[in-house]
Amino acid sequence: MVNIFRKLWLNEKSYQETYREVWEINNEIEIMIDLWPWLNPYIEIEWENEEVVKKYSNLLWFDYNNWIFWTSFQVYEKELWLDYEFINSLKEITFDNIPRKINT
């Protein structure tokens, strides 16, 4: 895909690594374990029907009432105090390059 975009004269803004494991239960729901650079792993459960998500969250002993509904940008800000503008300005986000935010 990168080569196709380059042939279309598109410029790469940034590069970000992530890892995701996807688990499926009964062809009914997917549960993802996400790992983003510098963050603790977290679980995502997504499906078209909220009732199915609640059903499987209970089966897996997750308390749906205590869930957090955030974007990855919000997790970066909450866990690392790195705001959206800072994260969005980085050219590379990898598991090896840990940024140091400088307060000015």
Biopython code that builds the backbone (N, CA, C, O; Angstrom):
import numpy as np
from Bio.PDB.StructureBuilder import StructureBuilder

atoms = [
    (1, "MET", "N", (0.827, -1.186, 0.000)),
    (1, "MET", "CA", (0.000, 0.000, 0.000)),
    (1, "MET", "C", (0.870, 1.247, 0.000)),
    (1, "MET", "O", (0.565, 2.228, -0.679)),
    (2, "VAL", "N", (1.943, 1.203, 0.758)),
    (2, "VAL", "CA", (2.826, 2.368, 0.832)),
    (2, "VAL", "C", (3.329, 2.720, -0.557)),
    (2, "VAL", "O", (3.338, 3.895, -0.923)),
    (3, "ASN", "N", (3.742, 1.746, -1.328)),
    (3, "ASN", "CA", (4.239, 2.017, -2.680)),
    (3, "ASN", "C", (3.160, 2.608, -3.579)),
    (3, "ASN", "O", (3.438, 3.492, -4.390)),
    (4, "ILE", "N", (1.953, 2.130, -3.440)),
    (4, "ILE", "CA", (0.843, 2.686, -4.232)),
    (4, "ILE", "C", (0.628, 4.153, -3.863)),
    (4, "ILE", "O", (0.491, 5.004, -4.741)),
    (5, "PHE", "N", (0.600, 4.445, -2.564)),
    (5, "PHE", "CA", (0.423, 5.837, -2.145)),
    (5, "PHE", "C", (1.550, 6.730, -2.650)),
    (5, "PHE", "O", (1.310, 7.858, -3.082)),
    (6, "ARG", "N", (2.762, 6.229, -2.596)),
    (6, "ARG", "CA", (3.904, 7.029, -3.078)),
    (6, "ARG", "C", (3.794, 7.287, -4.583)),
    (6, "ARG", "O", (4.136, 8.373, -5.052)),
    (7, "LYS", "N", (3.323, 6.306, -5.329)),
    (7, "LYS", "CA", (3.142, 6.485, -6.767)),
    (7, "LYS", "C", (2.038, 7.499, -7.064)),
    (7, "LYS", "O", (2.002, 8.099, -8.138)),
    (8, "LEU", "N", (1.152, 7.676, -6.109)),
    (8, "LEU", "CA", (0.095, 8.688, -6.251)),
    (8, "LEU", "C", (0.556, 10.048, -5.730)),
    (8, "LEU", "O", (-0.249, 10.972, -5.615)),
    (9, "TRP", "N", (1.835, 10.174, -5.416)),
    (9, "TRP", "CA", (2.459, 11.408, -4.914)),
    (9, "TRP", "C", (1.910, 11.852, -3.571)),
    (9, "TRP", "O", (1.865, 13.043, -3.264)),
    (10, "LEU", "N", (1.496, 10.882, -2.780)),
    (10, "LEU", "CA", (1.063, 11.214, -1.427)),
    (10, "LEU", "C", (2.279, 11.231, -0.515)),
    (10, "LEU", "O", (3.218, 10.457, -0.698)),
    (11, "ASN", "N", (2.252, 12.114, 0.461)),
    (11, "ASN", "CA", (3.366, 12.229, 1.399)),
    (11, "ASN", "C", (3.016, 11.559, 2.713)),
    (11, "ASN", "O", (1.930, 11.743, 3.264)),
    (12, "GLU", "N", (3.963, 10.780, 3.195)),
    (12, "GLU", "CA", (3.758, 10.104, 4.471)),
    (12, "GLU", "C", (3.850, 11.116, 5.604)),
    (12, "GLU", "O", (4.840, 11.840, 5.717)),
    (13, "LYS", "N", (2.828, 11.165, 6.434)),
    (13, "LYS", "CA", (2.801, 12.099, 7.555)),
    (13, "LYS", "C", (3.478, 11.504, 8.785)),
    (13, "LYS", "O", (4.253, 12.173, 9.468)),
    (14, "SER", "N", (3.168, 10.223, 9.057)),
    (14, "SER", "CA", (3.747, 9.582, 10.237)),
    (14, "SER", "C", (3.678, 8.074, 10.082)),
    (14, "SER", "O", (3.005, 7.536, 9.204)),
    (15, "TYR", "N", (4.409, 7.414, 10.978)),
    (15, "TYR", "CA", (4.432, 5.961, 11.018)),
    (15, "TYR", "C", (4.166, 5.541, 12.452)),
    (15, "TYR", "O", (4.759, 6.082, 13.385)),
    (16, "GLN", "N", (3.264, 4.566, 12.629)),
    (16, "GLN", "CA", (2.958, 4.099, 13.973)),
    (16, "GLN", "C", (2.842, 2.587, 13.982)),
    (16, "GLN", "O", (2.194, 1.985, 13.126)),
    (17, "GLU", "N", (3.496, 1.984, 14.983)),
    (17, "GLU", "CA", (3.399, 0.550, 15.174)),
    (17, "GLU", "C", (2.311, 0.253, 16.200)),
    (17, "GLU", "O", (2.138, 0.994, 17.167)),
    (18, "THR", "N", (1.593, -0.822, 15.982)),
    (18, "THR", "CA", (0.657, -1.344, 16.980)),
    (18, "THR", "C", (0.604, -2.857, 16.796)),
    (18, "THR", "O", (0.925, -3.383, 15.730)),
    (19, "TYR", "N", (0.196, -3.533, 17.846)),
    (19, "TYR", "CA", (-0.036, -4.972, 17.776)),
    (19, "TYR", "C", (-1.464, -5.234, 18.228)),
    (19, "TYR", "O", (-1.978, -4.594, 19.144)),
    (20, "ARG", "N", (-2.081, -6.186, 17.562)),
    (20, "ARG", "CA", (-3.443, -6.543, 17.940)),
    (20, "ARG", "C", (-3.618, -8.044, 17.785)),
    (20, "ARG", "O", (-3.282, -8.631, 16.756)),
    (21, "GLU", "N", (-4.152, -8.644, 18.834)),
    (21, "GLU", "CA", (-4.580, -10.042, 18.793)),
    (21, "GLU", "C", (-6.090, -10.030, 18.753)),
    (21, "GLU", "O", (-6.726, -9.294, 19.508)),
    (22, "VAL", "N", (-6.670, -10.835, 17.882)),
    (22, "VAL", "CA", (-8.130, -10.889, 17.765)),
    (22, "VAL", "C", (-8.585, -12.299, 18.118)),
    (22, "VAL", "O", (-8.092, -13.294, 17.586)),
    (23, "TRP", "N", (-9.549, -12.344, 19.039)),
    (23, "TRP", "CA", (-10.139, -13.605, 19.478)),
    (23, "TRP", "C", (-11.618, -13.583, 19.124)),
    (23, "TRP", "O", (-12.299, -12.573, 19.304)),
    (24, "GLU", "N", (-12.097, -14.695, 18.627)),
    (24, "GLU", "CA", (-13.501, -14.785, 18.239)),
    (24, "GLU", "C", (-14.194, -15.835, 19.096)),
    (24, "GLU", "O", (-13.633, -16.894, 19.379)),
    (25, "ILE", "N", (-15.405, -15.530, 19.498)),
    (25, "ILE", "CA", (-16.181, -16.474, 20.297)),
    (25, "ILE", "C", (-17.473, -16.793, 19.547)),
    (25, "ILE", "O", (-18.272, -15.905, 19.249)),
    (26, "ASN", "N", (-17.656, -18.053, 19.255)),
    (26, "ASN", "CA", (-18.904, -18.554, 18.652)),
    (26, "ASN", "C", (-19.329, -17.801, 17.393)),
    (26, "ASN", "O", (-20.525, -17.690, 17.123)),
    (27, "ASN", "N", (-18.403, -17.296, 16.642)),
    (27, "ASN", "CA", (-18.729, -16.494, 15.449)),
    (27, "ASN", "C", (-19.703, -15.373, 15.773)),
    (27, "ASN", "O", (-20.442, -14.907, 14.905)),
    (28, "GLU", "N", (-19.697, -14.945, 17.025)),
    (28, "GLU", "CA", (-20.682, -13.957, 17.456)),
    (28, "GLU", "C", (-20.044, -12.633, 17.875)),
    (28, "GLU", "O", (-20.679, -11.582, 17.788)),
    (29, "ILE", "N", (-18.792, -12.681, 18.328)),
    (29, "ILE", "CA", (-18.175, -11.460, 18.823)),
    (29, "ILE", "C", (-16.657, -11.574, 18.709)),
    (29, "ILE", "O", (-16.104, -12.674, 18.732)),
    (30, "GLU", "N", (-15.993, -10.425, 18.586)),
    (30, "GLU", "CA", (-14.534, -10.381, 18.561)),
    (30, "GLU", "C", (-14.026, -9.590, 19.749)),
    (30, "GLU", "O", (-14.559, -8.537, 20.101)),
    (31, "ILE", "N", (-12.986, -10.125, 20.352)),
    (31, "ILE", "CA", (-12.329, -9.458, 21.469)),
    (31, "ILE", "C", (-10.891, -9.228, 21.052)),
    (31, "ILE", "O", (-10.203, -10.161, 20.638)),
    (32, "MET", "N", (-10.437, -7.999, 21.159)),
    (32, "MET", "CA", (-9.097, -7.648, 20.744)),
    (32, "MET", "C", (-8.230, -7.269, 21.939)),
    (32, "MET", "O", (-8.672, -6.573, 22.853)),
    (33, "ILE", "N", (-7.002, -7.737, 21.912)),
    (33, "ILE", "CA", (-6.002, -7.274, 22.865)),
    (33, "ILE", "C", (-5.103, -6.338, 22.078)),
    (33, "ILE", "O", (-4.418, -6.757, 21.145)),
    (34, "ASP", "N", (-5.112, -5.068, 22.460)),
    (34, "ASP", "CA", (-4.355, -4.053, 21.742)),
    (34, "ASP", "C", (-3.121, -3.647, 22.530)),
    (34, "ASP", "O", (-3.153, -3.489, 23.750)),
    (35, "LEU", "N", (-2.046, -3.487, 21.795)),
    (35, "LEU", "CA", (-0.816, -2.986, 22.378)),
    (35, "LEU", "C", (-0.333, -1.832, 21.515)),
    (35, "LEU", "O", (-0.018, -2.002, 20.337)),
    (36, "TRP", "N", (-0.282, -0.654, 22.128)),
    (36, "TRP", "CA", (0.178, 0.554, 21.470)),
    (36, "TRP", "C", (1.497, 0.974, 22.119)),
    (36, "TRP", "O", (1.695, 0.749, 23.313)),
    (37, "PRO", "N", (2.380, 1.566, 21.366)),
    (37, "PRO", "CA", (3.650, 1.981, 21.954)),
    (37, "PRO", "C", (3.439, 2.823, 23.210)),
    (37, "PRO", "O", (2.632, 3.752, 23.227)),
    (38, "TRP", "N", (4.183, 2.477, 24.258)),
    (38, "TRP", "CA", (4.283, 3.197, 25.524)),
    (38, "TRP", "C", (3.068, 3.029, 26.431)),
    (38, "TRP", "O", (3.062, 3.567, 27.538)),
    (39, "LEU", "N", (2.044, 2.303, 26.001)),
    (39, "LEU", "CA", (0.849, 2.123, 26.820)),
    (39, "LEU", "C", (0.761, 0.692, 27.338)),
    (39, "LEU", "O", (1.349, -0.225, 26.765)),
    (40, "ASN", "N", (0.028, 0.515, 28.415)),
    (40, "ASN", "CA", (-0.273, -0.832, 28.882)),
    (40, "ASN", "C", (-1.259, -1.480, 27.913)),
    (40, "ASN", "O", (-2.087, -0.786, 27.324)),
    (41, "PRO", "N", (-1.182, -2.787, 27.742)),
    (41, "PRO", "CA", (-2.148, -3.455, 26.861)),
    (41, "PRO", "C", (-3.577, -3.233, 27.370)),
    (41, "PRO", "O", (-3.816, -3.115, 28.572)),
    (42, "TYR", "N", (-4.496, -3.182, 26.441)),
    (42, "TYR", "CA", (-5.893, -3.079, 26.846)),
    (42, "TYR", "C", (-6.771, -3.901, 25.921)),
    (42, "TYR", "O", (-6.357, -4.300, 24.833)),
    (43, "ILE", "N", (-7.988, -4.143, 26.375)),
    (43, "ILE", "CA", (-8.918, -5.007, 25.654)),
    (43, "ILE", "C", (-10.006, -4.157, 25.011)),
    (43, "ILE", "O", (-10.543, -3.224, 25.608)),
    (44, "GLU", "N", (-10.302, -4.517, 23.783)),
    (44, "GLU", "CA", (-11.408, -3.890, 23.066)),
    (44, "GLU", "C", (-12.409, -4.974, 22.708)),
    (44, "GLU", "O", (-12.040, -6.049, 22.236)),
    (45, "ILE", "N", (-13.656, -4.683, 22.934)),
    (45, "ILE", "CA", (-14.716, -5.582, 22.493)),
    (45, "ILE", "C", (-15.649, -4.752, 21.628)),
    (45, "ILE", "O", (-16.241, -3.770, 22.074)),
    (46, "GLU", "N", (-15.758, -5.173, 20.390)),
    (46, "GLU", "CA", (-16.581, -4.409, 19.444)),
    (46, "GLU", "C", (-17.547, -5.356, 18.751)),
    (46, "GLU", "O", (-17.192, -6.465, 18.351)),
    (47, "TRP", "N", (-18.752, -4.890, 18.626)),
    (47, "TRP", "CA", (-19.725, -5.636, 17.851)),
    (47, "TRP", "C", (-20.861, -4.708, 17.492)),
    (47, "TRP", "O", (-20.992, -3.621, 18.054)),
    (48, "GLU", "N", (-21.680, -5.138, 16.556)),
    (48, "GLU", "CA", (-22.774, -4.307, 16.081)),
    (48, "GLU", "C", (-23.885, -4.154, 17.114)),
    (48, "GLU", "O", (-24.647, -3.189, 17.078)),
    (49, "ASN", "N", (-23.969, -5.101, 18.020)),
    (49, "ASN", "CA", (-25.074, -5.132, 18.957)),
    (49, "ASN", "C", (-24.538, -4.992, 20.385)),
    (49, "ASN", "O", (-23.758, -5.828, 20.840)),
    (50, "GLU", "N", (-24.947, -3.961, 21.074)),
    (50, "GLU", "CA", (-24.459, -3.708, 22.426)),
    (50, "GLU", "C", (-24.848, -4.825, 23.390)),
    (50, "GLU", "O", (-24.099, -5.126, 24.319)),
    (51, "GLU", "N", (-25.997, -5.434, 23.183)),
    (51, "GLU", "CA", (-26.426, -6.517, 24.072)),
    (51, "GLU", "C", (-25.487, -7.719, 23.994)),
    (51, "GLU", "O", (-25.227, -8.374, 25.004)),
    (52, "VAL", "N", (-24.983, -8.008, 22.805)),
    (52, "VAL", "CA", (-24.026, -9.112, 22.646)),
    (52, "VAL", "C", (-22.721, -8.770, 23.370)),
    (52, "VAL", "O", (-22.123, -9.630, 24.016)),
    (53, "VAL", "N", (-22.291, -7.534, 23.263)),
    (53, "VAL", "CA", (-21.078, -7.095, 23.966)),
    (53, "VAL", "C", (-21.266, -7.241, 25.470)),
    (53, "VAL", "O", (-20.375, -7.743, 26.155)),
    (54, "LYS", "N", (-22.390, -6.818, 25.986)),
    (54, "LYS", "CA", (-22.667, -6.946, 27.422)),
    (54, "LYS", "C", (-22.703, -8.417, 27.844)),
    (54, "LYS", "O", (-22.169, -8.779, 28.892)),
    (55, "LYS", "N", (-23.324, -9.249, 27.037)),
    (55, "LYS", "CA", (-23.425, -10.678, 27.344)),
    (55, "LYS", "C", (-22.027, -11.293, 27.506)),
    (55, "LYS", "O", (-21.754, -11.984, 28.487)),
    (56, "TYR", "N", (-21.154, -11.032, 26.537)),
    (56, "TYR", "CA", (-19.827, -11.643, 26.599)),
    (56, "TYR", "C", (-18.920, -10.963, 27.613)),
    (56, "TYR", "O", (-18.034, -11.608, 28.172)),
    (57, "SER", "N", (-19.116, -9.715, 27.855)),
    (57, "SER", "CA", (-18.322, -9.074, 28.905)),
    (57, "SER", "C", (-18.646, -9.703, 30.257)),
    (57, "SER", "O", (-17.750, -9.895, 31.079)),
    (58, "ASN", "N", (-19.904, -10.020, 30.492)),
    (58, "ASN", "CA", (-20.294, -10.697, 31.736)),
    (58, "ASN", "C", (-19.724, -12.114, 31.799)),
    (58, "ASN", "O", (-19.245, -12.542, 32.849)),
    (59, "LEU", "N", (-19.775, -12.840, 30.685)),
    (59, "LEU", "CA", (-19.218, -14.196, 30.657)),
    (59, "LEU", "C", (-17.713, -14.196, 30.950)),
    (59, "LEU", "O", (-17.179, -15.165, 31.489)),
    (60, "LEU", "N", (-17.046, -13.115, 30.593)),
    (60, "LEU", "CA", (-15.598, -13.003, 30.810)),
    (60, "LEU", "C", (-15.258, -12.271, 32.110)),
    (60, "LEU", "O", (-14.103, -11.914, 32.343)),
    (61, "TRP", "N", (-16.249, -12.053, 32.939)),
    (61, "TRP", "CA", (-16.090, -11.404, 34.247)),
    (61, "TRP", "C", (-15.650, -9.945, 34.135)),
    (61, "TRP", "O", (-14.987, -9.437, 35.040)),
    (62, "PHE", "N", (-15.997, -9.270, 33.061)),
    (62, "PHE", "CA", (-15.754, -7.835, 32.941)),
    (62, "PHE", "C", (-16.996, -7.104, 33.408)),
    (62, "PHE", "O", (-18.114, -7.484, 33.062)),
    (63, "ASP", "N", (-16.810, -6.087, 34.171)),
    (63, "ASP", "CA", (-17.933, -5.285, 34.635)),
    (63, "ASP", "C", (-18.194, -4.172, 33.618)),
    (63, "ASP", "O", (-17.466, -3.181, 33.571)),
    (64, "TYR", "N", (-19.211, -4.344, 32.830)),
    (64, "TYR", "CA", (-19.533, -3.387, 31.773)),
    (64, "TYR", "C", (-19.761, -1.981, 32.330)),
    (64, "TYR", "O", (-19.487, -0.995, 31.646)),
    (65, "ASN", "N", (-20.255, -1.882, 33.551)),
    (65, "ASN", "CA", (-20.509, -0.574, 34.160)),
    (65, "ASN", "C", (-19.232, 0.195, 34.471)),
    (65, "ASN", "O", (-19.270, 1.408, 34.675)),
    (66, "ASN", "N", (-18.114, -0.496, 34.508)),
    (66, "ASN", "CA", (-16.832, 0.156, 34.786)),
    (66, "ASN", "C", (-15.964, 0.335, 33.540)),
    (66, "ASN", "O", (-14.790, 0.695, 33.636)),
    (67, "TRP", "N", (-16.538, 0.085, 32.401)),
    (67, "TRP", "CA", (-15.769, 0.226, 31.166)),
    (67, "TRP", "C", (-15.461, 1.683, 30.889)),
    (67, "TRP", "O", (-16.158, 2.595, 31.334)),
    (68, "ILE", "N", (-14.399, 1.863, 30.142)),
    (68, "ILE", "CA", (-13.990, 3.198, 29.703)),
    (68, "ILE", "C", (-14.109, 3.226, 28.189)),
    (68, "ILE", "O", (-13.606, 2.337, 27.501)),
    (69, "PHE", "N", (-14.762, 4.230, 27.684)),
    (69, "PHE", "CA", (-14.968, 4.369, 26.242)),
    (69, "PHE", "C", (-14.113, 5.529, 25.738)),
    (69, "PHE", "O", (-14.569, 6.670, 25.663)),
    (70, "TRP", "N", (-12.879, 5.215, 25.398)),
    (70, "TRP", "CA", (-11.917, 6.240, 24.978)),
    (70, "TRP", "C", (-11.291, 5.874, 23.645)),
    (70, "TRP", "O", (-11.313, 4.719, 23.218)),
    (71, "THR", "N", (-10.737, 6.880, 23.004)),
    (71, "THR", "CA", (-9.894, 6.660, 21.835)),
    (71, "THR", "C", (-8.466, 6.447, 22.318)),
    (71, "THR", "O", (-8.153, 6.703, 23.481)),
    (72, "SER", "N", (-7.612, 5.985, 21.435)),
    (72, "SER", "CA", (-6.206, 5.803, 21.822)),
    (72, "SER", "C", (-5.572, 7.133, 22.214)),
    (72, "SER", "O", (-4.726, 7.172, 23.108)),
    (73, "PHE", "N", (-5.962, 8.210, 21.567)),
    (73, "PHE", "CA", (-5.425, 9.532, 21.938)),
    (73, "PHE", "C", (-5.771, 9.875, 23.388)),
    (73, "PHE", "O", (-4.947, 10.428, 24.117)),
    (74, "GLN", "N", (-6.973, 9.548, 23.790)),
    (74, "GLN", "CA", (-7.374, 9.821, 25.172)),
    (74, "GLN", "C", (-6.606, 8.953, 26.163)),
    (74, "GLN", "O", (-6.311, 9.392, 27.274)),
    (75, "VAL", "N", (-6.284, 7.730, 25.769)),
    (75, "VAL", "CA", (-5.496, 6.864, 26.643)),
    (75, "VAL", "C", (-4.087, 7.430, 26.799)),
    (75, "VAL", "O", (-3.546, 7.445, 27.905)),
    (76, "TYR", "N", (-3.493, 7.892, 25.709)),
    (76, "TYR", "CA", (-2.164, 8.523, 25.787)),
    (76, "TYR", "C", (-2.188, 9.716, 26.743)),
    (76, "TYR", "O", (-1.274, 9.899, 27.547)),
    (77, "GLU", "N", (-3.220, 10.503, 26.646)),
    (77, "GLU", "CA", (-3.305, 11.678, 27.508)),
    (77, "GLU", "C", (-3.508, 11.275, 28.972)),
    (77, "GLU", "O", (-2.875, 11.839, 29.864)),
    (78, "LYS", "N", (-4.368, 10.324, 29.214)),
    (78, "LYS", "CA", (-4.658, 9.900, 30.585)),
    (78, "LYS", "C", (-3.453, 9.206, 31.232)),
    (78, "LYS", "O", (-3.102, 9.506, 32.373)),
    (79, "GLU", "N", (-2.830, 8.290, 30.509)),
    (79, "GLU", "CA", (-1.740, 7.505, 31.091)),
    (79, "GLU", "C", (-0.394, 8.226, 31.068)),
    (79, "GLU", "O", (0.401, 8.092, 31.998)),
    (80, "LEU", "N", (-0.143, 8.985, 30.012)),
    (80, "LEU", "CA", (1.200, 9.553, 29.826)),
    (80, "LEU", "C", (1.241, 11.078, 29.786)),
    (80, "LEU", "O", (2.313, 11.665, 29.637)),
    (81, "TRP", "N", (0.112, 11.707, 29.915)),
    (81, "TRP", "CA", (0.034, 13.170, 29.854)),
    (81, "TRP", "C", (0.525, 13.719, 28.518)),
    (81, "TRP", "O", (1.071, 14.821, 28.460)),
    (82, "LEU", "N", (0.335, 12.963, 27.462)),
    (82, "LEU", "CA", (0.715, 13.406, 26.122)),
    (82, "LEU", "C", (-0.566, 13.774, 25.386)),
    (82, "LEU", "O", (-1.389, 12.905, 25.098)),
    (83, "ASP", "N", (-0.736, 15.039, 25.084)),
    (83, "ASP", "CA", (-1.992, 15.471, 24.482)),
    (83, "ASP", "C", (-2.046, 15.153, 22.985)),
    (83, "ASP", "O", (-1.050, 14.779, 22.366)),
    (84, "TYR", "N", (-3.240, 15.316, 22.438)),
    (84, "TYR", "CA", (-3.505, 14.989, 21.038)),
    (84, "TYR", "C", (-2.548, 15.697, 20.100)),
    (84, "TYR", "O", (-2.003, 15.067, 19.193)),
    (85, "GLU", "N", (-2.329, 16.979, 20.290)),
    (85, "GLU", "CA", (-1.470, 17.749, 19.388)),
    (85, "GLU", "C", (-0.049, 17.201, 19.380)),
    (85, "GLU", "O", (0.592, 17.113, 18.332)),
    (86, "PHE", "N", (0.434, 16.833, 20.568)),
    (86, "PHE", "CA", (1.790, 16.296, 20.644)),
    (86, "PHE", "C", (1.880, 14.942, 19.933)),
    (86, "PHE", "O", (2.763, 14.738, 19.101)),
    (87, "ILE", "N", (0.974, 14.023, 20.255)),
    (87, "ILE", "CA", (0.986, 12.699, 19.626)),
    (87, "ILE", "C", (0.819, 12.829, 18.114)),
    (87, "ILE", "O", (1.521, 12.166, 17.350)),
    (88, "ASN", "N", (-0.087, 13.659, 17.694)),
    (88, "ASN", "CA", (-0.364, 13.838, 16.268)),
    (88, "ASN", "C", (0.807, 14.486, 15.527)),
    (88, "ASN", "O", (0.909, 14.353, 14.307)),
    (89, "SER", "N", (1.668, 15.168, 16.225)),
    (89, "SER", "CA", (2.809, 15.835, 15.583)),
    (89, "SER", "C", (4.022, 14.918, 15.404)),
    (89, "SER", "O", (4.951, 15.259, 14.673)),
    (90, "LEU", "N", (4.019, 13.766, 16.061)),
    (90, "LEU", "CA", (5.174, 12.867, 15.982)),
    (90, "LEU", "C", (5.265, 12.213, 14.614)),
    (90, "LEU", "O", (4.260, 11.782, 14.048)),
    (91, "LYS", "N", (6.465, 12.145, 14.099)),
    (91, "LYS", "CA", (6.687, 11.513, 12.791)),
    (91, "LYS", "C", (6.729, 9.992, 12.893)),
    (91, "LYS", "O", (6.422, 9.281, 11.937)),
    (92, "GLU", "N", (7.116, 9.510, 14.071)),
    (92, "GLU", "CA", (7.234, 8.072, 14.245)),
    (92, "GLU", "C", (6.842, 7.696, 15.668)),
    (92, "GLU", "O", (7.316, 8.281, 16.642)),
    (93, "ILE", "N", (5.968, 6.707, 15.757)),
    (93, "ILE", "CA", (5.557, 6.175, 17.059)),
    (93, "ILE", "C", (5.813, 4.674, 16.998)),
    (93, "ILE", "O", (5.088, 3.925, 16.342)),
    (94, "THR", "N", (6.863, 4.257, 17.699)),
    (94, "THR", "CA", (7.237, 2.844, 17.693)),
    (94, "THR", "C", (7.451, 2.381, 19.124)),
    (94, "THR", "O", (7.448, 3.182, 20.059)),
    (95, "PHE", "N", (7.633, 1.095, 19.279)),
    (95, "PHE", "CA", (7.863, 0.548, 20.616)),
    (95, "PHE", "C", (9.267, 0.870, 21.119)),
    (95, "PHE", "O", (9.552, 0.714, 22.306)),
    (96, "ASP", "N", (10.127, 1.309, 20.239)),
    (96, "ASP", "CA", (11.513, 1.604, 20.624)),
    (96, "ASP", "C", (11.783, 3.070, 20.926)),
    (96, "ASP", "O", (12.676, 3.377, 21.716)),
    (97, "ASN", "N", (11.046, 3.970, 20.325)),
    (97, "ASN", "CA", (11.340, 5.401, 20.526)),
    (97, "ASN", "C", (10.334, 6.038, 21.478)),
    (97, "ASN", "O", (9.220, 6.373, 21.077)),
    (98, "ILE", "N", (10.717, 6.197, 22.695)),
    (98, "ILE", "CA", (9.848, 6.782, 23.712)),
    (98, "ILE", "C", (10.058, 8.289, 23.721)),
    (98, "ILE", "O", (11.177, 8.752, 23.945)),
    (99, "PRO", "N", (9.007, 9.060, 23.482)),
    (99, "PRO", "CA", (9.180, 10.514, 23.415)),
    (99, "PRO", "C", (9.330, 11.143, 24.791)),
    (99, "PRO", "O", (8.887, 10.598, 25.802)),
    (100, "ARG", "N", (9.940, 12.254, 24.797)),
    (100, "ARG", "CA", (10.040, 13.073, 26.006)),
    (100, "ARG", "C", (9.346, 14.389, 25.687)),
    (100, "ARG", "O", (9.798, 15.159, 24.839)),
    (101, "LYS", "N", (8.260, 14.627, 26.368)),
    (101, "LYS", "CA", (7.533, 15.879, 26.139)),
    (101, "LYS", "C", (8.207, 16.977, 26.938)),
    (101, "LYS", "O", (8.457, 16.836, 28.135)),
    (102, "ILE", "N", (8.493, 18.063, 26.260)),
    (102, "ILE", "CA", (9.153, 19.199, 26.905)),
    (102, "ILE", "C", (8.109, 20.265, 27.164)),
    (102, "ILE", "O", (7.469, 20.754, 26.232)),
    (103, "ASN", "N", (7.933, 20.626, 28.417)),
    (103, "ASN", "CA", (7.000, 21.703, 28.761)),
    (103, "ASN", "C", (7.702, 23.035, 28.571)),
    (103, "ASN", "O", (8.787, 23.266, 29.106)),
    (104, "THR", "N", (7.065, 23.906, 27.801)),
    (104, "THR", "CA", (7.655, 25.228, 27.570)),
    (104, "THR", "C", (6.781, 26.312, 28.126)),
    (104, "THR", "O", (7.120, 27.491, 28.023)),
]
sb = StructureBuilder()
sb.init_structure("model")
sb.init_model(0)
sb.init_chain("A")
sb.init_seg("    ")
for serial, (resi, resn, name, xyz) in enumerate(atoms, 1):
    if name == "N":
        sb.init_residue(resn, " ", resi, " ")
    sb.init_atom(name, np.array(xyz, "f"), 0.0, 1.0, " ", f" {name:<3s}", serial, name[0])
structure = sb.get_structure()
